[in-house]
């Protein structure tokens, strides 16, 4: 028996022990008639328990939750009628010496009124069992819904993660291919650097969060790799915090923005500048890129624009209400601003 079931069982036992003890507690210091306690307290409580558990374990699941309401009501009316009948018979035949409560004239309450009062009293455990069972069912349904939503989220994030890796690899290989004829030595260096980057992507990013310091190391290596393929006409400036070890963040969030800056910010014939900066403010990470805007030819399919789409989708899934992401073209420069609250 697991811990939750033990706690539930203990709670039920404790509740019924308290209920059975109430007559003694209320009549403490007074003369106690055991027969009266049995007839007027313990027998009704016993029937309360029967009504509660019969509904809790059988009737609610079998009839009420299956929308067979009329049958559910009829069965409970029958159970309550049997309980009242048995109680009356026990009081009359077993504890006949117990007098009913009487008013100042010595008359007892009408039998019909007593039956109505008892019927309403037996409704209490019935309604309570419905409330408990319905609440338990709702909690279970909500937990299952959240588990299903979480599974879907993890599956989608995993898909996006796997989608990013070949995209990154594809773009990097395109860059290295462009170097092979121009500078074989640079191409060799690039392949070696790419192997280190891929090792990080394959073996260290299969977790929900990584240290920001590791991400900074990864981005620095990638920028240095990309600088090998650009000419002297392109100036690349980048600045990262010196220590981000106390901040955890989802892996590979910023790489698409850096890729995009190099893809659209480099021209073979014109001077260009790429600025990449990251700053920290408490638990907020602010990342910016600024680069000349050289729109690619529509025939250029490298990357197919999947990187930014991937990033925006991941932000929506991972940082709901905790991020700001915007892009704009201003004075022929393409500007990207991304802010993430990591707590």
N, C-alpha and C positions, 0 to 999 in steps of 0.2 A: 504494500500500500504506500503510495507516494505521500509526500509531506502535505500537499493541499487536501487530499482526501482525509488524512488523519485530523487535520484542523477542522474540516467540515463535520466529521463524525463527532469530535469532541464538542463542537459548538452545539450540535443538535442535542447531545446528551445533557449538556449543561443547561440548555433552555428548558428541557422537560423536567429536570431535577428541580429547577427554580420554581416552575409552575406547580409541581407536586408539593413543594415545601411552603408555598404561599399560605395555605390554611393554618399551618403551625405558626408562621410568622405573624399573621393577622390576629390570631387568638392567643398570643403569648401572654402568660400570666392569668388566663381565664380557664375555666373548667372546659376540658375538651372531650367531646363525644366522638369516639372513633367511627361509630356507625354513621353519624351525621356527616363527618368529613368524607367518608367513602361514598356515600350516596349523593351528596350535593357538590362535591369537588372532584374526587378522584375518578369516578365513573364518567362524568362529563369530559374531564381532561383526557381520559382514555379514548373516548369517542372523537375528541378533537384531533388526537394523534392519528386515529384510523382514517378520518376524513382527509387530513393533511397529506399523509403519505400515500393513500390510495390515489389521490389526485396527482400528487407530485411525481410518483413513479409510473402510473398507468394511465389515468383518465385524460390528463391534459395533453400528453403526447399522442394518445390514441384517438381522441375525439376533438378536443378544443383546437389544437394546432392543425388539424386536418379539416377544420371548418364544419364539423358535425356538431354544431352548437346545441341543437334541440336534443339530441341523444345524450350529450354531455349534461345538460340541465336535468333531464328526466332521471338519469342514473344518480345524480347527486341528490335530487329530491327524494328518491327511493332510499338512499343511504341515510339521509337525515331523518326520514320518517321511521326507519328501522331503529335508528339510534334512540329517538325519542320514545318509541314504544318499549324498547328493552329497558331504558332508564326508568320509565313509569312502572313497568312490571317488577323490576328489582326493588324499587322503593316500596311498592305495595306488598310484595310477597316476602321479601328477604328482610327489609328494614321497616316493617309495618309500624313499629313503635315510634318512628320518627315523625313528628308533626310537621306539617307545612307551615310556612310563615302566615300569620294572621294579622288582621287589622285590629283597631281598638274595639270593635264590636264582636271580635272573636270569629269573624268570618274569614275564610281563606280566599285568595284570589280565584276568579273563575278559571276553570280548566282550560278553556279556549285561549284565554290570555296567557296562561303559563306555557301552553304549546307554542303560541306565536313568539313569545320571548325566547323560548329554547331554540326555535327555528332560526331566529336572527342570531342567537349566540353561536349556533353551528355554522352560520355563514362566514364567521370570522376566519376560522382555519381554512375554509375553502378559498376565500378571497386572498388570504395570505399566501397560500400555496400557488395560486395563479400569479400573484405578484412576483414571488421568488423565482418561479419557473420561467416566467416571461423575461425577467431581468437576466437570468442566467443564459437564456437562449440569445438575448440581444448581445450580451457580452461576448459569447462564443462566436456569433455571426460577425460582430465587429472585429474580433481578433482574426478571424479567417479572412475577412475583407482586407484588413491591413496586411496580413501575411501575403495574400495574393498580389496586392498592390506593390508590396516591397519586392516580391519575386519578379514581377514585371519590370519594376524600376531597375533591379540589378541586372536582369537579362538585357534590357535596353542599353544600360551603361556599358555592359560587357561588349555588346555589339558595336557601340560607338568607339570603344577602346580598340577593338580589333580592326575596326574600319580605319582608324587613324594611323595605325602602324604601316600598312601597305601604302597608304597615301604619302606618308612621310618618306618611306623608302623609295617610292616611285620618283618623288620630286628630287631627292638627294642623288639618285642614280642619273637623272637627267642632267643635273648640274655637273656631276663628275664626267659624264659622257662628253659634255661641251669642252672639258679641259684636256681630254686625252691627246688630241692632235696639237693643241696650243702649248701645253706644258705637262708632259708625261710625269715629271717629278711631283708636281702639284697634285696630279690625279692620284698617284700612289699615296701621298700623304692624306689626301681626302678619303681614300678607301679605308686607310688605317683608322682615321678619326671616325668615319661612319660606323665601323665595326664596334667601336667603344660606345657610340650613341645607341646603336641597336641593342647592345648587351644591356644597357640601362633600361631601354624600352621593354625588352622581352622579360627580364628577370627581376626588375625592381619596381615596376609600376603596376603589378597585379594586386594592388591593395587599394583600399578606399582613400587613404591619405598618405602623403610622404612629407618629409621635412622640406620646407621651402629652400633650405640650403642646397639640397640635392638637385632641386629643380633649377636653381640658379647655376650650379655647376654644369648641368646639362645644357641650358640655354647658352652659356658662355662658350662651351665647346662647339655648339652648333653655329653660333655667330662666327667664330674663328674659322670653321669649316667653310661657311658661305663666303667669307672675305677672300678666300683663296681663288675664287672664280671670278670676282669682280675686278675691273680695271682700276687704274689710278683716278679715273674720272668719278668714281663713287667713293664718298667719304662715309665711313660707318662709325657712329658714336654709340656707345652703350654704357649704362650705369646701373649697377645692382647694389642692393644693401650688402654690407660685409657679413652680416650674421642674421640668418633667418631660422636658426635651429629651433627656436621656441614656437614657431608657427607651423601648423600642419595645413596642407592644402591638397586638393585633388590633383593627381599627377597629369602632366602634359596639357595643362590648360592654356599656356601662353605660346606654345611652339607654333601654332597655326598663325598667330598674329605676326610672329617674326618671319615665318615663311612668306606670308602675304606681303610684308614690307620689302623683302628681297625680290619677290616675283614682279611686283608692280612699281618698285622704286628704283630700278636699275635700267639705264639706257646705254646702248653701245656707242652712241654718238654725242650724247649730252652729259654735262656734269650733273651729279645728283648727290643727295645727302639722305642718309637713313639715321634717325635718332631713335634709340630704344632706352627707356628708363623705367625703373621700378623703385617705388618708395614705400615705406611702411609708416603707418600711423596707428599706434596701439595694435588692435587686431584687424586693421584694414590694410589690404594690399592694393596699391594703385599702380597700374601698369599702362604705359603710353608708348605708342609708336607714331613717328612722323616721317613721312617719306615723300619724295617727288612722285607725282601721279602720272605714270606712263601706261595708259590702258593697253592691254594686250590685244593682239590681233584675234578676231573671233575664231580663227582656225587653230589657235594655241589651246590645246586641251590638257596641258600639264596641270595635274591636280584637280581639274574640273570644278574648282570652287568648293570642293567638299569640306575643306578645312574649317572655314568660318561657319558653315552650316552646322558642322559637327560641334564646334565650340559653343554656339548659341544653344543648341539642344542640350548639351551637357550642363550648361549653366542653369537652364530652366529646370533640369531634374535635380541638380545637386545643391543649388543655392537659391531656392525660392525666396524672393523678398530680401535677399542678402547681396544682390549684385546690381551694378549699373554698367551697361555696355552700349556705347554709341560710336558711330563712325561719321565722318563728314569730310568733304573736300573744301579746302579754304586756301585761297591764293596759290592754286595749283599744287597744293600739298594734301596728301591723304592723311587724316588724323584719326587715331583710334584711342579711345579711353575705356579702360576696364577697371572697375573697383569691386573688390570682393571683401565682404566681412566674413572672417574665418571662424567666428564663434557664434 
